[in-house]
């Protein structure tokens, strides 16, 4: 009898196990995915995935599989009449922290279908709302009401704002309660009036006609307080300036209302040693808004506050970064001010152009030419521009470049510079270009040439300088070529030269059998060691320890283009910091992972060294240019826009000197909001802006310093 009982028990447990196995599905982990992203994809909680996959709480690896709870099973909630199955959802009560995008994924319908059958959630989804869905009903084609826009596949905030003639800031302000970390297809956005006022989270965008007196009075502060919060307006208030108008007093204690007793409870907001303070989540705050307030990516912010991966609950206490670095204002001889952290190795001024600005010649004119895919008529006509861009989307970068150049030209005119601007439409059929200029000094700007062999010879009656902007032009005849933006090869060389000067141990980590840059590395650092990782960035057992030096600083050069290799190899390196002195190095800035993929906490911990042609510390100069650009064009500037502004303004200033253009290039270093111009002669007829490369390093206290 006992045997039969045992057999029945085994069969019963096997049946239960088989049934349990059917209640989950297998998910193959893709590159860049996190447990949070996967949970959102399947509409299940992150804790449910952790329960089925205990090791996933620490780390997951691309190529492995995760067990995912089967959310298609019929579910009965705490409300007995709530039913969720493959075809119907009845009386589902929305819980705190849930979103439309999360529910749409969970129920397997679009947001449009969700809103179509539940019109009470169109304006805003709230806890307590009841959701009913019949998936057999056909989704209706939605038509946007006046003043609204329905998001379709492939759209971005920038594109929607541009289409409607407003700025991204205006669009974000009008939809502050609707935006998550990314747009959703079918989502309804409010399109504000073009002249609408922008006030977001204690910020205000200055409009034409605003004065300091009016704004100070309006926001209940003195002019001195307004300027103290916004040092960029001390010299001049301009339309497009973004102002901090938060005049609340920061206390060491924060009060939150006790809804049950009607009294106030005080919570001490202590600042921890790691630079974070306690923060109480306020009503209607979202994960997107909190991360933006913290100045962090959502990935980094949820790493700091893992409970936000599940839900964002009013009244919960989370960690927020504290700005513990005091700001010091430095004034240059040209009354140009810049704010720099006191712990920076060097305070950086926005403009270092005294030598150019103090010796401007405005009596004689110069000529500036643009070699472009557009004619003057095409560039000035929005209809013709759009027609060409529809045929070739790559032409947009030229539009961005010329919009940045236009701001530079307008700036030069305020300095009373005397010059003529000419556009030359490129023609690949022409092998020679003849220019008759009425001016003694001339420069031709050649941006983004797709094939340098198509660039024609120049026959000019007067002195002509060719400004290469990422076009890789070789000098022809006696005309000199100035490479304005350093190439990636120059970035590698300068970084390796810096490493070679240090008494350190250099290890190159690559995901290939032969490192991509092995030859150039060995030329500069003959005793460099090479270490291979697999395709996912993992080291062989003990390989890392056997290569590192315990007596020297170890520079680890990451020679890979894969983000997963960066993440996993740096994770292994961080685990060795207690035993080894390690700093990581990138040979070119384009290898740095995007901010939405990797938190810069890794950079700070491993004190990342990298080359760059821009100065990441000069936020004030960059922000001022961005504000002016948005005010003029109603959109955010791209990298091409920044190139157009900096290069064009620099060339106009150099042409307007009493010395020859070549003399100014040889003797004067200039610096604009984004780029530095420090040319070195490479051949008799060519110069390269090799001095424009900076070697930067992240510091553990969140600062960035320039190494040389």
TORPA-310597 format. One record per residue: x, y, z of N, C-alpha, C in turn. Coordinates in steps of 0.2 Angstrom, whole numbers, plus 5000, padded with zeros to 4 digits. Each point is the difference from the previous one (the first is absolute). Layout:
N
XYZXYZXYZ...
END
This chain:
708
500449945000499650065000500450065000500650005004500450065000500450014993500149954997500350014993499550044995499449975001499550044995499950075002500050015007499950075002500650054998500649975000500650034998500050024992499849954996499950014993499550054999499450005003499550054999500350075001500450015006500350065002500550034995500449954997500550024995499650024994499549974998499650024994499750075001499850015006499650065001500550065000500649995003500550055000500350014993500149954996500250014993499550044996499349985001499550044997500050085002500150015006500150075003500650034997500549974999500650034997499950014993499749964996499950014993499550064999499550005005499650064999500350065002500550005005500450065001500450024994500349954997500450024994499750034995499349994999499650034995499850075001500150025006499850075002500650054999500549984997500550054998500249994993500350054997500350004993500850015001500349984994500850025000500150064996500450045003500250064996500850004999500250014994500750004998500250075001500550015005500250075002500450034994499950064998500350044994500550055003500450024996500550055002499750065002500250035006499850065002499349995005499749945000499450005004500249995007499550035004500049995008499449965002500049985006499449975003499450045000500250075001499450055000499750004993500450014995499850004993499649944998500249945002499749944998499349995004500050035006499449995004499450054997500250064997499650044997499749974994500549974996499849974994499449945000500149975006499549945001499450025005500050065002499550035005500049965006500649985003500049965006500450045005500049995007500450045004500749975000500550045002500749995000500149945006499650015005500149955006499849934997499550004996499849934998500549974996500450044996500649974996500549985005500150045005500649985005499849935003499349995002499849945003500249944996499850004993500249954996500749994998500450065000500750004998500450035006500249965005500350035006500650044998500449974996500750044998499950064996499450024998499950064995500050065004499949995007500050075004500750035000500549964999500750035000500250024993500049954995500250024993499749954995499950024994499749964995500550014994500049954996500550004994499649984994500350044995499749994993500149934997499549974997500149934998499749955005499950025006499749955005499250015000499749965003499250005000499850025007499450035000499650025006499449965000499749985006499349975000499650065002499550014996499550065000499349975002499750025006499349985001499650014995499549954998499650014995499450045002500050074997499550055002499349984996500049954995499449994996499549965004500349975006499549965004499450045002499449975001499550035003500150025007500050075002500150025006499450035004500049985006499450035004500450045005499850065001500350055004499650005007500250045004499750015007499250014999499850034995499350024998499849934996499549975003499849934998499750004993499850064997499750004994500550034994500750005002500550034996500249944996500050004993500249944996500550034995500649964999500450024994500249944997499850004993500249944996500250024993500049954995500350024994499650054996499350005001499650044996499650055004500050005006499650055004500350025007500050065001500250035007499450035003499849985006499350025003500250035007499850065001500050035006500750005004500550024996500750005002500150075004500250005006500150065004500750024999500250064997500650025000500450025006500649975001500350015006500550065000500250025006500550055000500749994997500250044996500649994996500049974993499449984998499949974994499950054995500249994993500050044995499649974994499850054995499749974994500449964996500750025000500449954996500149945003500049995007500149945003499449964999499450035001499449964999499949984993500250044995499949984993500449944999500649995002500449954999499849945004499750015006499849945004499449974997499550044997499449984997500149984993500550024997500249984993499650044995499850075002499750044995500450075000499850044995500350064999499750055005500450065001499750055005499450034997500050004993499450034997499449965001500049935000499549965001499850005008500550015004499850015007499650065001500250054997499650075001499450004996499949964995499450004996499549975004500149945004499549975003499950035008500550045002500050035006500150075000499550044997500250074999500150045006499849985006500250035006500750015002500449964996500850005002500350044995499750034995500450034994500450065003499750045004500350065003500649985005499849955004500549985005499849935003500449965001499949935004500150015007499549985004500150015007499949935004500350005006499849945004499350005002499749944999499349995001499550004994500350024994499650004994499949934999499449984997499849944998500149994992500349944998500249994993499649944998499650014994499749954997500249994993500149944997500349994993499749944997499850014994499849954996500450004994500549954999500550004995499749984993499449985000499749984994499750064996500050065003499850064997500550034996499950024994500550024996500250075002500650025000500350065002499850064994499750055003499850054995500650054998499950024994500650054998499850075004500550025004499950065004500250064996499750055001500150074997500150055006500650034999500250055006499550065000499850015006499650065001500550074999499650054999500450074999500550015006500650014999500450025006500349935003499949954996500349935002500449974995500449955002500449964995500049935002499949954996500049935001500749974998500449985004500749974998499949944996500450004995500049944995500849985001500149944997500649965000500650054997500550005004500650034997500050085002499550035003500050075002500450015006500350065001500450025005499750075003500150025006499850065003500350064995500649994998500350054996499750014994499849954996499750004994499350035001499649985005499350025001500050085001500550025004500150075002500150044994500549984996500250034994499450014995499649944999499450004995499550055002500050015007499450055002500350075002500650014998500350075001500150025007500149955005500150025007500749975002500250025006500649975002499949935004500549965001499949945004499850025007500350055003499850025007499350025000499750034995499350025001499649934999500249954996499649945000500149965006500550005003500149965006499650045006500050065000499650045005499349985000499750004994499349994999499849935001500549955000499849935001500449975006500250045005500449985005499749945004499449995000499649955004499949944996500250004993499949954996500649964997500650035001500649984997500349955005500249944997500449955004500750014997500449945001500750014997500150004992499449974997500050014993499350004997499950034994499450004997499749944999499349995000499649944999499650014993500049954996499650014994499250005002499750054997499350015002499950045006500550035003499950055005499850064998499650035004499750074998500450065003500350044997500350065002499650064999500150055005499750074999500550044996499850034995500450054997499950075002500450035004499950075002500050054995499850065002500050064995500850025000500250024994500750024998500250055005499650045003500250065004499949985007499849945002499949985007500650005004499950025006500550015005500249935003500750005001500249935003500350015007499749965004500250005007500049925002500649975001500149935002500450005006499749965005500449995006500450055002499850065001500450065003500450034995499849994993500450034995499650054996500350054996499650044996500450024994499750004994500450024994499850074998500550045000500050074999499750024993499550045000499750024993500250074998499950014994500250074998499650065004500350055002499750055004500049995007500249945003500149995007500650045003499950035006500550045003500249965007500650025003500149975006499650035006499850064999499550035005499449975000499749994994499349964999500049935003500649974998500049935002500149995008500550045002500150005008499350015004499750054997499350025004499549944999500049974994499549954998500149945004500749985001500249945004500250015007499850065003500050025007500749995002500550034997500750015002500350064998500650025003500350064998500449994993500250054997500449994994500749975002500350015006500649975002499949935001499449985003499949935001499949964993499750034995499949984994500749994996500450055001500749994997500449955003499949995007500449965004499849924998499449994998499849944998500249984993500050064996500249994993500550054998500749985001500550044999500150024993499749964995500150014993499650064998499650035004499650064998500350065003500550005004500350065003500250054995500349984995500250054995499450024995499649964998499550014996499449955000499450025000499449955000499849994993500049944997499849994993499449954999499650014995499549964999500349934998499749955003500349935000500449985006500250045004500349985006499649965004500249955003499649965005500250025007499550025004500150025007499849955005500450005005499849975007499550055004499449985001499650055003499749975007500349945002499849975006500250045006499650045003500250045006499849975006499949935001499849975006500749995004499950005007500650005004500149925001500649985000500249935001500149995007499649965003500149995008500349935001500349995006500349935001499449955002499450035001499449965001499550014995499749954997499450004996499449985003499450034998499449995003499649964995499649955003499549964995499450005004499450014997499450005003499849935002499749995006499749945002499350004998499849964995499350004998499549985005500249955004499649975005499850045006500550045002499950045006500050074999500250024994499950074998500650045003500549975003500650035003500650004995500550035002500650004996500549965003500449954997500549965002500750034997500550005004500650034998500549944999500450004994500549954999500650044999500549985004500750034999500349984993500250054996500349984994500850005001500249955002500750005002500449984993500650035000500549994994500549955002500049954996500449945002500750024997500549965002500750014998500149994993499649964996500149994993499750054996499750065003499850064996499349994998499549965004499350004998499650025007499450024998499650025006499349974999499649995005499449975000499550054996499649974996499550054997499349965000499550045001499349975001499650014993499849954997499750004994499350045000499950054996499450045001499549984995499350025001499549984996500150014993499849964995500150004993500750004997500549995004500749994998500049934996500450004995500149944996500849985000500149944998500749985000500450044995499750024994500450044996500150075003499550035003500150075003500550005006500049945004500550005005500749994998500149964995500749994997500250064997499650044996500250064997500250055006499650005005500150055006500749985003500249945000500649985003500650014995499850014994500650014995500349934998499649955001500349934998499649974995500349954997499649954996499549965004499549974997499549965003500449945003500449974996500449945002500450025006500450055000500450025006499650025006499450034999499650025006499649945003499849954996499749945003500549955003500750014998500549965003500150035007499950075001500150035006499449995004499449994997499349995004499749944997500249945001499749944997499249995001499850035005499249995001499650044995500350044997499750044994499949964994500349945000499949964994499349975000499749995006499449975001499450054999500150065004499550055000500250075003499750054998500250075003499450025004500150005007499550015005500050065003499550045000500050075004500249985007500450045003500249995007500649965002500249964995500649965001500650045000500549985004500650035001500649974995500350044996500549974996500650045000500649984997500650045000500050054994500250065001500150054995500750035001500450014994500750035001499950075003500650025003500050065003500650044997499950064998500550044996500550035006500449955002500550025005500650044997500150014994500550044997499850074999500450045004499850075000500350034993499650054998500250044993500450065001500550014996500450065001500050034993499850075000500050044994500650034998500349994994500650034998499950054994500350055001499950054994500750014996499949994994500550014995500150074998500650024997500150074998499550034996499649964996499550024996499350005003500050005007499450005004499549944998500449954998499649944999500049955006499449995003500049965006499849934999500349955004499849935000500049975007499649955001500049975006500349935000500549995004500449945000500049975007500049935001500049975007500750025003500050015006500650025004500549945000499849944999500449955000500349984994499850044994500349994994500850025000500449964996500750025000500150074997499550024996500150064996499350034999500050075002499350034998500150024993499449984996500050014993499650064998500350054996499650054997499749984994499450044999499649984994500450024993500350065001500350034994500850025002500449974996500750025001500350044994499650054998500150034993500250075000500450025006500250075001500450024994500549964998500550024995499650014993499449974999499750014994499550065000499750005006499550065001500350065001500650015003500350065001500350034994500149964994500350034994499649994994499350015000499650004995500150054995500049994993500050054995499450004997499650055000499350014997500050044994500650034998499950054994500149964994500349944999500149964994499649945001499749984994499549945000500449944998499749945002500349944998499549964997500249944997499549964997499949935003499449985001499949935003499649964996500249944998499649964995499849935003499549984999499749935002500049954994500349955000499949954995499549955002499449994997499449975003499649974994499649955002499649974996499450044998499950065003499450044999500350074996499550024996500150074997499750055005500150064999499850055004499250005000499749994995499349994999499749945004500349954999499849945004500150005007500550035003500150015007499650055003499750054996499650055003499349985000499849954996499349984999499949945004499550005005499849945004499749954995499650024995499749954996500649964996500450034997500649974996500449965005500250025006500449975004499649935002499450005002499649945002500049954994499950034994500049954994500649975000500650035000500749975000500149955005499850025006500149955006499649945000499450014997499649944999500349954995500450024995500349964996500749975003500350045005500649985003500050035007499849965005500050025007500750025003500549984997500750025002500150074999499650034996500150084998499850045006499749975005499850045006500650035004500549965000500650025004500350074997499950014993500250064997499650065002499349985001499550065002500250025007500149955004500250015007500750045001500549984995500650045000499950074998499650024995499950064998499650045005499549975003499650045005500550025006500549965002500550025005500450054997500250004994500450054997499750074999499349994999499650075000500150045006499949965006500150035007500750035000500549974998500750035000500050064996499750004994500050064995499750055004499449995003499750065003500450025006500349965004500550025005500550044998500349984994500650044997499850074998499350014997499850064998499950055006499949975006499950055006500750025002500549974998500750035001500250044994499650024996500150044994500549974995500149945000500549974995499750004993500550014995499850024993500249944996499449964997500249944996499449994996500149964995499549984995499949935000499449975000499949935000499849974993500349954998499849974994499949925000499549984997499949925000500249984993500449945000500249974994499749935000499549994996499749935000500549954996500149955004500649954997499749964994500449994996499949974993500549954999499949935001500549955000500349994992499750034996500250004993500650054999500050055004500550054999500749985004500550004996500749985003500450075003499750064997500450065002499450055002500250045005499550055002500450074999499750054996500350065000499650055004500450045004499750055004500350074999499650054998500250074999499850045007500450015004499850035006500350075000499550055003500350075000500450015007500149955004500350015006500749975001500450035004500749975001500049945004499549995004500049945005499449974999500049934999499449964998500149935004499549975002500049935002499449964998500149944998499449964998499949945005499450005003499949955004499749944997500349945001499749944996499849945006499450005001499849955005499749944998500249945003499849944999500049974993500650014996500049984994500049925000499649974996499949935000500549964997500450044995500549964996500550064998500650005004500450064999500450004993499949944997500350004993499650044995499450015002499550044996500150085001500550025005500150075001500450034994499850054997500350034994500750045002500450014995500550055001499750075000500450045004499750075001500550054996499750044996500450054996499750075002500450035005499750065002500550064999499750064998500450064999500350035006499749985006500350035006500149945005500350025006500249955005499449965002500049935000499449965002500349955004499649995006500249955005499449955000500249935000499549955000499949985007499450005003499849985007499749935000500449955001499749935000499649995006499449985000499549985005499849935000500449955002499949935000499949984993500450034995500049984993500649964997500550005004500649974998500350024994500150064999500350034993500750005000500349984995500850014999500150064996500650045002500150064997500249994992499750054996500250004993500350064998500550004996500450064998500350035006499950075000500350045005499550025005499349985000499550025004500149965007500050045005500049965007499449985003500049945003499449975003500149995007499550025004500050015007499549955003500249945003499549955003499850035006499450025001499750035006499849965005499849944999499849955005500549945000500349985005500549955000499749934999500349964996499849944998500049955006499749944999500049955006500749975000500450004995500749975000500450055004499950065000500450055004499849995007499449995002499749995007500449945003500049944996500449945002500750025002500450034995500750025001500150045006499650055001500150055006499949965006499549965000499949965007500549955001500349974995500549955001500750035002500150064997500650045002499950025007499450025003500050015007500149945004499749944998500249945004500749985000500350014995500749994999500550045005499850065002500450045004499949985007499549965002499949985007500349945002500349995006500349945002499549955002499649974995499549965002500049934995499649965002499949934997499450014995500149994994499450004995499849944998499349985001499749944997499450024995500149974995499450014994499649945000499350025002499549955000499650004993500049954997499650004993499649945000499450004996499649944999500249974993500550024997500349964994500649975001500249954996500649965001500650054999499950054996500550054999499750075001500350045005499750065002499950054994499550045000499950044994500650054999500250025005500650055000500649985002500249934999500649975003500650044997500050014994500650024997500250075002499550055001500150075002500250005007499749955004500250005007500749985001500249944997500749985001500550054997499850044995500550054998500150055006499550025003500150055006500249965006499749955002500149965006500249934999500749994999500249934997499949955006500050015006499949955005499349995002499550034997499349995001499849935000499649975005499749945000499349994997499849954997499449994996499649945003499450015002499549965003499449994996499849944999499449994996499449985004499450034999499449985003499549964995499549975002499649974996499550054997499549984996499650054996499550035005499949985006499650035005500450045005500750004999500450045005500349975006500049935000500249975006500749974999500450015005500749975000500049935002500549964997500149945002500349995007499949955004500149995007500850025001500150045005500650035002500450044995499750014994500450034995500250075002499450045003500150075002500550005005500049965005500550015006500749984998500149964995500649984998500350064995499650044998500350064996500150065003499650015006500150075003500650005005500250065001500650015004499850035007500349975005499850025007500550065002500550014997500550055002499950074996499650004994500050064996499250014999499950074998499350014998499949974993499449975000499849964994499550044995500350024994499550034995499749944996499450005000499649954997499750034994500349994994499750034993499549954998499350034999499549964998499950014992500249954997500050004992499549964997499450035002499449964997499450054999499649984995499450054998499449975003500049955004499449975002499850025008499450035001499850025006500149955005499749944998500049945005500749985002500550014996500749985002500250065005499950064999500150055004499749995007499449985000499649995007500349945004500149944996500249955004500850005002500450034995500750005002500150055006499750065000500150055005499749975007499549964999499749975006500549955003500449964996500549965003500650045003500250064996500550045003499850045006499450025001499850035006500149955006499949934999500149965005500749995003500550024996500750005001500350065003499650055001500250075003500349995007499849965004500349995006500749975000500249974995500749975000500450034995499750044995500450034994499850074999500550044998499950074998499850004993499450014998499849994993499650074998500250024994499650054997499949984992499450014998499849984993500150064995500249984994500150054995499749984993499750054997499750004993500450044996500249974994500450034995499750054996499350004999499650054997499450015003499750065000499450025003499449964997500049984994499449974997499949935003500549975003499949935003499650015007500050065003499650005006499349984999499749965004499349985000499550065001499450004997499550055001499850005007499850065002499950015007499449965002499549994996499449965001500249925001500649984998500249935001500449995006500550055001500449995006500050065004500049995007500050055005500850035000500050065001500750035001500349985006499649975005500349985006500649954999500049964995500549954998500650054998499950054996500650044998500350035006499750025005500250045006500449955004499749945001500449955004500649974997500050004994500649974996500550064997499850065002500350064998500250004993499549994996500150004992500450064997500549984996500350054996499849994993499950064997499849994993500150074996500150004993500150064997499450034997500050064999499450044998500150064997499650024995500250064996499550065003499649985005499550055003500250005008499850055003500250015007499349985004500049945003499349995004499950045006500550045002499950045006499750074998500050024994499850074998499249994999499649995005499349994999499750074999500350055003499650074999500150024993500550004997500150024993499649964995499949935002499649964995499350025001499850015007499350015001499850074997500450055000499850064997499950004993500549964996499949994993499449964999499849955004499449964999499450045001500050055005499450045001499950054994500650034997499950044994499849974994500249944999499949964994499249985001499849985005499349985001499550064999500350065002499650064999499950024993500549984996500050024993499749954996500149935001499849954996499449965003499950015006499549965003500149925001500749985000500249935001500650005003500249945003500750005003500549994995500650035001500649994995500349935001500249984994500349934999500850025001500449944999500750015000500250044994499749994994500150044994499950075001499550025004499850075001500650035004500249965005500650035004500650014996500149954996500650014995499950064996499450014997499950064996500150075003499850005007500150065003500750015002500449965003500650015003500550014994500049964995500550004994499950074997499450014998499850064996500250065004499950015006500250065004500750005001500349955001500850005000500350024994499849984994500350024994499850074999499450035001499950074999500450045004500149985007500550045004500750004997500249954998500749994997500150044994499550004995500050044994500150075002499750025006499950085001500650025004500649974999500650035004500550034995500450045002500550044996500549954997500249955004500449954998499749954995500449964996499749964995499749945004499549974996499649945003500549955003500549984996500549955002500450025007500150065000500450035006499549995006499450025000499549995006500049935002499949954995500049935001500649985004500650024998500649985002500150025007499850065002500150035006499550015006499449994998499450025004499649945001499949985007499549955002499450035002499449974997499450035002499549945003499550025003499549955003499350035000499649964997499350025000499649955004499350015000499649965005500149935000500249974994500049934999500749974998500450044996500649984998500650045001500649985000500650045001500449994994500350064998500450004993500750025002500449945000500850015001500349964994500150044995500349974994500849985000500249954997500749984999500149994993500650024998500249994993500249934999499749964995500249934998500450004994499850044995500450004994500150074997500350014995500150074997499350034999499549964998499350034998499549985004500149975006499549985004500150015008499450015003500050015008499549955002500149985006499549965004499950035007499449995002499850035007500149945005500649985000500249945005500050035007500150065001500050035007499350015002499549994996499350005002499849945004500449955000499849945004500250005007499549995004500150005008500149935002500449995005500049935004499750015006499449975001499650025006500049945005499850015006499949945005499550015004499549955001499550015005500349995007499850045005500249995007499549975004500249975006499549965004499550045003500150075001499650045003499550044995499949974994499650024995500250064995500650025002500350054995500449974994500250044996500449984994500550054999500649984999500650045000500449994993500450054998500449994994500749985002500349954997500649975002500650044997499950024994500650044997499750054995
END
